């Protein structure tokens, strides 16, 4: 997996100050995508042990609330396979930090039958606290929405959703 960007003091993609990892590769190709260059799986730099170590160090800073995964598309199967071992490490080494993930796939696609499903999906979702789901839709763009670009996108509390057997919306 490659990554397109890392932001160490991100305040736009989840609550508090966050470390954001923008992965490369996305097959959605949403018109008006804010990060279209990251749709190419070959774009950016290789996601390697050195990059993981850097992210863990950043996450361990006391003022950082957590990690946010964006893209590109974190839930493309090839990206899931690379992110899963990293998220296991984040949960082990930074247990007090939250993990947010942004995906063009919906909760229903990630938990049902879809091209996004692979052997890593269920465990990867279990390691995420909040999922922002749904493709960006330019016609539904709304700058008043917190942590979302268009009104069709939702914020789901993943643990509560799994326990309830239905989507539970994250509350600000």
C-alpha positions in Angstrom: 0.0 0.0 0.0 1.1 3.6 -0.6 0.0 6.6 1.2 -0.7 10.0 -0.2 -0.2 12.2 2.8 0.1 12.3 6.6 -1.2 15.2 8.7 0.1 15.3 12.2 -2.1 18.1 13.6 -5.4 17.5 11.8 -8.5 19.2 13.3 -10.9 18.7 10.4 -11.3 14.9 10.3 -12.6 14.0 13.7 -12.8 15.5 17.2 -9.7 17.0 18.8 -6.2 17.1 17.3 -5.7 14.0 15.2 -3.0 12.2 13.2 -4.4 11.6 9.7 -3.2 9.0 7.3 -4.4 9.5 3.7 -4.0 6.1 1.9 -3.6 5.9 -1.9 -6.0 4.0 -4.1 -9.7 4.4 -4.7 -12.1 2.9 -7.2 -15.0 5.2 -6.4 -13.8 8.1 -8.5 -16.4 10.5 -7.0 -16.9 13.6 -9.2 -15.6 16.6 -7.2 -13.3 14.4 -4.9 -11.2 16.7 -2.7 -8.2 14.3 -3.0 -8.4 13.0 -6.6 -4.7 12.4 -6.9 -4.9 9.8 -4.2 -7.3 7.7 -6.3 -4.2 6.2 -8.0 -2.9 3.1 -6.0 0.7 4.0 -7.1 0.5 7.6 -5.9 2.6 8.7 -2.9 5.1 6.8 -0.8 5.2 3.2 0.4 3.5 2.5 3.7 6.3 0.7 5.5 7.6 0.1 9.1 9.3 3.5 9.2 6.0 5.2 8.4 4.2 3.1 11.0 6.8 4.0 13.6 6.4 7.7 12.8 2.6 7.5 13.1 2.8 5.6 16.4 5.2 8.3 17.7 2.8 11.0 16.7 -0.2 9.2 18.2 1.7 8.9 21.5 1.8 12.7 22.0 -0.6 13.6 24.8 -2.5 16.3 22.9 -3.4 13.9 20.0 -6.9 12.4 20.3 -6.5 9.7 17.8 -5.9 8.4 14.3 -8.0 9.2 11.2 -7.8 7.0 8.1 -8.8 8.7 4.8 -7.9 8.4 1.2 -8.0 7.4 -1.4 -10.1 4.6 0.1 -9.0 2.8 3.3 -11.6 0.0 2.6 -10.3 -1.0 -0.8 -9.4 -4.7 -0.1 -5.7 -4.2 -0.8 -5.6 -1.3 1.6 -7.5 -3.2 4.3 -4.9 -5.9 4.2 -2.1 -3.4 4.8 -4.0 -1.4 7.4 -5.1 -4.3 9.6 -1.7 -5.1 11.1 -1.1 -1.4 11.6 -4.4 -0.9 13.4 -3.7 -3.9 15.6 -0.4 -2.1 16.6 -2.2 1.2 17.2 -4.7 -0.5 19.5 -1.8 -2.2 21.4 0.6 0.7 21.7 -2.0 3.6 21.9 -5.0 2.1 23.6 -6.4 5.4 24.7 -6.6 6.9 21.2 -9.7 6.8 19.0 -9.7 5.6 15.4 -11.9 7.2 12.8 -12.1 6.0 9.2 -13.7 7.7 6.2 -15.0 5.4 3.4 -16.9 5.8 0.2 -18.4 2.4 1.0 -21.5 2.4 3.2 -21.8 0.4 6.4 -24.2 -1.9 4.6 -21.6 -2.6 1.9 -18.8 -3.2 4.4 -20.9 -5.6 6.4 -22.8 -7.3 3.6 -22.0 -8.5 0.1 -19.8 -6.0 -1.9 -16.5 -5.6 -3.7 -15.1 -4.1 -0.5 -15.5 -7.3 1.5 -12.4 -9.4 2.1 -10.8 -11.5 4.9 -9.7 -8.3 6.7 -12.9 -6.3 6.7 -14.6 -7.5 9.9 -11.5 -7.2 12.1 -10.6 -3.9 10.6 -14.1 -2.5 11.3 -13.8 -3.9 14.9 -10.7 -1.7 15.4 -12.5 1.5 14.2 -14.5 3.6 16.6 -16.3 5.9 14.1 -16.9 5.3 10.4 -17.8 8.1 8.1 -19.5 6.3 5.3 -20.8 7.0 1.8 -19.4 8.4 -1.4 -19.0 12.1 -1.7 -21.8 13.5 -3.9 -21.1 17.0 -5.2 -24.8 17.8 -5.6 -25.2 17.1 -1.9 -22.1 19.1 -0.8 -22.8 20.9 2.5 -20.1 22.9 4.2 -22.2 23.1 7.4 -21.8 19.4 8.1 -19.3 18.5 10.7 -16.7 15.9 9.5 -18.6 15.2 6.3 -18.6 16.6 2.8 -22.1 15.8 1.5 -25.4 15.2 3.2 -25.7 11.5 2.2 -22.6 10.7 4.3 -23.1 9.3 7.8 -21.1 9.0 11.0 -21.6 5.6 12.7 -20.5 4.5 16.1 -19.1 1.1 15.0 -19.0 -0.7 18.3 -22.5 0.3 19.2 -23.7 -0.6 15.7 -22.2 -4.1 16.0 -23.8 -4.6 19.4 -27.2 -3.3 18.3 -27.2 -5.3 15.0 -28.1 -2.0 13.2 -26.5 1.3 12.5 -26.1 3.6 15.5 -25.3 7.2 14.6 -22.3 8.9 16.3 -23.4 12.0 18.2 -21.3 15.2 18.3 
